């Protein structure tokens, strides 16, 4: 495994990392690795997972789902 030294971390950023590590019961090193993985590794979601996430978001918003006709009409009006 590679080692990495990070220099000149702003105090505010370091404090945020430290608080996050404490809240997640991790060392600062483990928290930093977690943050890097979360940011840099692609998340492979299936189509079903994406559909479930979209449905959950729709239910939180509470707006009615648009019909295909409403979408088509909106597209046509946007082209005028």
N, C-alpha and C positions, 0 to 999 in steps of 0.2 A: 504494500500500500504506500501511496505517496504521502509525503508530509507537506504542509503548507504553513507558511508564516504570513500573517496579515499585519501590516503596519499602518499606523496613522488612522485608526478607526476613530471617528468622532465619538466623543463621550456620550452624547445622546443616543447614538446608534448602539453603542456597547451596552448602555443601560437597558435599552429596549430588548436586546438579545438576552441579557442576563435575566430580566423579568420573565421573558418568554420561556427560558430554560427552567427557571424555578417553577413557573406555573405548569409546565409539562413534565416536571420531575426528571429533567435531563441535565447532563453537564452542559456547559457552554459549548464545548466542542461538538457534542452530540446534537445540540440544538442547531448549531451552524450547519452541520452536515444535513440535518433534516430540512432546513430552509433551502439549501442548495439543491437537494434532490427534488423538493416540491416545485422549485422554480425551473430547474433545468431538464428534468426527466419528463418526457411526454406522458400524458395520462391517456391510457388506452381505454376509452369508454366504448361500449357496444352501442349499436343503434337503439336497442331497447333501453339502455341506461340513459341515453340522451333524451329519448322520448319520455321516460319517467320524470326526468329532471324538468323538462319543459312543461309537463302536465302539473307538476308540483308548483312551479312558478306561476302558471296560469291560475291555479286555485288560490294562491296567495293574493294575486292581483285582483281577482274577482270580476274581471272583465269577461263579457261573453266571447266565446270563440267565434272568429269570423268564418263565414261560409265561403265556399269557392266563388260564388257569384259576387259577394261583397269584395273579395280580393280582386277579381277580374275588373269590376267597376272602378275600383280605386286605381288600378293600373291604367285603365283607359282615360280616366280623368287626369291623371298625371302626365299623360302624353299630349294633352290638348294645349 
